[in-house]
Amino acid sequence: MNKRNKNIIFSLFILCALAVTFLLLKNNSSGIDSNMSDTAQLLLAANIKAVEPRKEPRDFTLEILDDENTSLSSHKGKLVLLNFWATWCPPCVREMPSMNNLYNQYKNKGFEILAVNLREDSNTVRQFIQDNDYSFPVLLDSDGNVGSVYGVEMIPTSYLIDREGKIAGMIIGSIYWDTLQVMAAVESLLQ
């Protein structure tokens, strides 16, 4: 075999290796495992960590801003976005318009948001919500006890709790909640 033929064979070998590597990376680039449920795959595609097996969260009761108290368990049967936040947190503030959009789109389809404000006084929170015309329920965790029970170390931290009352997904940090990927995950969890 002459040098030219060896170079051609070597080049073909390299091209095949690159093609195989590309296909493997393409199939695994999203980190989606074929053994995961469809909903878990949709959560992962939306940059939300799927929680499998699903576990029941700790129940709590907090005051709704300018309203009575509510408990997490009283929302069983709905898909709940449990979001821990504060008005002084730029990532929290950045994601809230998209949370409001998601809430307005799905609130009549069995979706609820419980936006738990951590350690701020009600006047500060009320003014912030009014200034931004948000319509989702805001709960007050004035002493931070509920946030501590949930191990919240960074905000925003969010949990998606399915209709059976179990944690389906969670995310630490902000995302845009009104993207097509998030809406696909929400619709899957609403079914």
ZIDAQUI-V650645 format. One record per helix or strand. SS is the DSSP state (alpha for helix, beta for strand). FROM is the first residue (numbers start at 1). LEN is the number of residues. If there is no record, write none. Layout:
BEGIN
ss=SS from=FROM len=LEN
ss=SS from=FROM len=LEN
END
This chain:
BEGIN
ss=alpha from=3 len=26
ss=alpha from=38 len=8
ss=beta from=49 len=8
ss=beta from=61 len=4
ss=beta from=69 len=3
ss=alpha from=73 len=3
ss=beta from=79 len=7
ss=alpha from=90 len=20
ss=beta from=111 len=8
ss=alpha from=122 len=11
ss=beta from=137 len=5
ss=alpha from=145 len=5
ss=beta from=157 len=5
ss=beta from=166 len=7
ss=alpha from=180 len=11
END
